[in-house]
Amino acid sequence: SRAFTAHDAPAAQATTPWVIDRIYPNPIMRALAVPNDPYWSRLWGMRTIRADLAWNIEKGDPSIIVAVLDTGVARHPDLVPRLVAGYDFIDNDADPNDLNRHGTHVAGTIAAQGNNSQGVVGVCWDGVMIMPIRVLDADGRGTADVLISGLDYALQKNVHVINLSLGWQAGVEIEPIRQAIQRCTNAGIIVCAAAGNDATDVGIPARYEECICVASIGPDEAIAPYSSYGPGYEVDIAAPGGNARLGEEAMIYSTSINPETGELIYEYLQGTSMACPHVAGAAALLLSYNIPASEVRDRLINSARPPSKVTMDRRKYGAGILDVDAALSNASVRIIRP
């Protein structure tokens, strides 16, 4: 190919062709948004999904509501500013308080208040609201009819995202539940569901294609040994859920309650129940950034990244590990050929 010469170069002057010596990436650098919450160092999951980069783009909008269908949510000081009125379908009253701990832990991962010099921070640092809908009792158990009531309540209240950190084992089929979920998704609600903790086939509701099915990873980015998958490619995406085999700090730290004393605490738990709210929170953050609801699922899945330390099995990981920064910036490029 021809070499470029300066326009004012003498005609007799020899020219030197351009030579590419080597190529380096030239990415745009951005500051990391680090909250002053004292337990930030324990939140490896937030760093794994690159929330600290995403928060430079969006921290949350109070018009976005995430319904947490679970054991209820306690009025934890790290959550109180983020709660809106919900309902208790176990006791049939307007007080969906948590007598277990599970729902409070899930809610903290989604939306614990950030930068308040207290406790932890959720995926939605600020703004996004939580609607607690109690469909599981103090033992963490519930029935199909109660779940359907909770789903229809969320639909009636015009929530934007539903988190379902619950489910039945593989082999159970309850068509009315799927119909209730379809009513929600047809209305534009994003439904995220935990894959299950039996290391077997994915059960319902997670295996319904209307749901974003979430598997669990540990801090080493390997799929957690309990995380369910199969029999096909039911898993859509993986997110931090913890792996106690690597030690307590390899689990997920969040808001909680001591069910024996009622004391409001923080603690480590693990499970696909803990992975699912990372994705629900990411969905809410995208909606806060005015990404249309119809695009959110594709954004989350198409921007997922492969694990950096282990080989990725798509049956277990789905599209890969949640990357909320890439989903927000829409700057993810994946070379698939050659």
N, C-alpha and C positions, 0 to 999 in steps of 0.2 A: 504494500500500500504506500501511497505518497506521504512524504513528510510535510508537516506544516512549516512555512518559513515566514519570518516577519515581513510585513509589507515594505519596510524601508531598508531591507537588507541589500547589500551590494550584489549585483548579478553574479559576480565571480565567486562570492563567498560560499564555501561548502556548507551543506546543511546536514544536521544530525537527526536521524529519524527518532520519533518518540518510542521509548521502550517501556513496557510495563514490567517493573521489577518484581512487585508483589502486590497483593490486594488485602486490605484489612476492612473490617466493618467500620462504619462511621455512624454509630447510633446516636440518637438524641438522649442526652442525660437529663434526669429530672431529680429534684430533691425527694428524699423519702419523708413521708408524713408520719411521724412517730408520736403517738399520744403520750400524755404524762401519767396514764393509769399505771399504778405501781406493779401490777402483775403482767405488764406487757411482755417481759422477758420469757414468761411461761407460755405465751401464745404462739407456739411454733406454727400452728395451723394458719394463722393470719399471714405469716411471712411466706408460707408454702404457696398460698393462693395469690400472693403478691398484692395483698390489700394495702400495704404501706405505699405502694406506687399508685394504686387505684385512687386512694384518698386525695391525691393531688388533683384528681379530675372531678370526683364526686364523693360526698360524704353522706348524702341522704336527703330526702324530701318528706316533710311531715304529712303530705297529702297521700303518700303511699302507705298502704296497710297490709301487713302480713298476718294472716290468721294462723295461729299455732293450735292445731287440734291435738290435744295431748292430755296430761294429767292436771291441767290448769297451770297458772303462772302466779307465783307468790309476788307480793308487793315488795320486792327487793329494792333497796335504795339505788342500785345501779340500773333498775328497770322502770321504776315508778314514772319518770318523766316521759317514758316511751309507751305507756299502756293506754289503750282505749277500752271502753266497756265491751265485755263479751258475755258469754252465757255458760252455765253449768248444766249439761244435759245428764249428769249423773244424779245430782240432787234436785234438778229442775228449779234452779233459782238463778239470780243474776250475780252470783258471787263465785266465779270460777277460780277459787283459790287452790293452790297446789298442796296436796297432803302427801305427796310422794317425793318429788325433787326433779323428776325427769323433764317435765314441761318447762320448769324454771331454767334448767340447764340449757335446754334447746333455745329458749327465748334469748338468753344471754349471748349465745353465739351469733344470733341474728342481729341483735340491736342493743346490747348493753351500751350505756352512754359512754362516749369517748371523751378523753381530755378533761375529765372532771376530778382528776387526782384521786380516783377511787377505783379499786378493783380492776376490772377487765374492760375490754372494748369489743363490741360486736362488729361483724362485717359492715353493717351500716353504722358508721361512727356517730352520726347525728341525724335526726329528722324522721326517719322511717318509724312507723308506729306498729305496735304489736296488739293484736286482738286475741286474747286467750279464750279458747272454746274447749271446755272440759268434756272429753268423751271417754276418758280412762279413769278408773277409780284409784283409791289410795294404794292398791296393789299393782297398778299399771295395767289393768285389764278392762276390756270393754266389749260391747256387742255390736253386731252389724247395724241394727236399727238405730243405735245411738250415734254411730259414725255417720250414717246417712243424714240424721237430723242435724249434726254438726256441719256437714258439707252444705246442706241446704240453707242453714243459717248464714254461713260465710257468703254464699251466693246472694242471699237476700240483703246482706249488709254491704255488698259491692266491694269486697276486699280485692286486692290485686294479686296476691300470692298466697298459696296455702302450703304449709309445711306438715307433712304426714310422717312423723318418725314413729311409725307403728305398722302393724300388719299381721297377716296370717301366713302360716307355713305353706310351702308349695303343695299343690294338690287340692287346696280349697278354692271353690269358685262361688262367688256371690254376685250374681249379675246386677242386682239393684245397687250395689256399691259402685260398680262400673258406670251405671247409668247416672248416678249422682255426680260422679267425677266428670262425666261427659257434659252434664249440664253446666258444671263450673267452667270447663275448658271452652265450651261453645260460647260462653259469655266473655271469654278473653282472660280468664284467671289462669295463672301459671301454677301448676300443681307439682310439687317436689315430694318424692317418697323414698324412704330408706329401703335399700335392697334386702336387708335381713341379716341376721347374725348367726345363721346355722351352717354356714359354709356349704350350703346345698343349693338347690334350684331356688330362684327368686320367687317369692310368693306374691300375694295381692296385698295392697293395691299397686305395689311398685312395678309389677310386670305388665300392667296395663299400659299400652302405648301412649295413652293420654298423659301419663305421668313422666316426669324426668326422674329416672331411676338412678339412685346415687349409691355407689360403693364406697368402701372405707380404706384409707391408707394410713400408715404410720409415718413418723418423721423421716424414715429412711426411704419414703416414697413407694415402698413395697405394699401390695395389697395386704390388708390385715388378715390374719389366719381365719377369722370368723366370718369374713365378708362373703355373703352369698352371691352366686352368679349362675348363669345358665338356666335352662338347658341350651338355649340359643344365645343370642346377643341382646338380652334384655337390659343389661347395664348400659346407661347412657354416658355417665361421667363418674369420676372418682374425686373424692375430697377428703380432707383430714378428719379421721374418726378415732384414731389412736390405736396403739398396740402395746398392751400392758406387758407383753413378754420382753419389751425393751426397757422396762422400768416405769414407775409411776408418772414421771415427767413426759413420757411418750404418749400419755393419754391427753384428753381435751379438758382444759381448765375453763370453768365458766361459773356463772351465778348459780346458786343452789339453796337448798333449805334442808335443815336436819329434821326429818319427819318425826323423830321422837320428841324433840324439844320445841320445834318451830323456829329455831334460831336460823337467821338468814346468813348464809355462808358462801364461800367459794370452794369448789372441789373439782377433782379429776374424775371423769367418767370416760368410757369408751363405747363405741358401737357405730353402726351405720346410722343410728339415731343422732349421733353427734356430727356425722359427715353431712347428712341431709340439710341441716340449717345453714351450713356454709354456702350451699348452692341456692337455697331460698333467699338468703341475705344478698347474694350476688345478683339474683334476679331483681330484687327490690332496688338495688343500687343502679342497675341498668334502667329500670323504669324511672328512677329519680332523675336520671340523665336524659330523660325524654326519648329513650329508645322505645319504639312502638312495641306493645305487648306481643304482637305477631312475629316480631323479630328476635325476642329475647332468648327463646330456646335455642335457635340456630346460632346466635352469637355465643352463648355459653359453650355449646358443643363444638362449634367450628374453631374456637380459640383455645380449646383445651390442649395441654402440652403433654408430650410423652414423659415418663419418669426419667430422671437423669442418671440414676444409679443402677437400675434393673431393667431387664427386657420387658416390654409391654405386651401383655396378652389382652387382646381386645375384648374377649369374653368377660374378663375380670375388670378392666379399666374403662370399657366403652371407648369414647373418643380420646380419653386421657385424663389428666389432672386439671381440675378447675384452675383457671388463670383469669381472675376478675379484671386485672389491669388490661390484659390483651382484649378481653371482651368489651371493655369500655372504649379503648382506643381504636379498636378494629384494625390493628396494625399487624395482626398475626399472618405470617406467610409460611405455608407448609409445602415443601418440595416433595412431590409424590412420585415423580418420574424424572430421571432414572433412579 
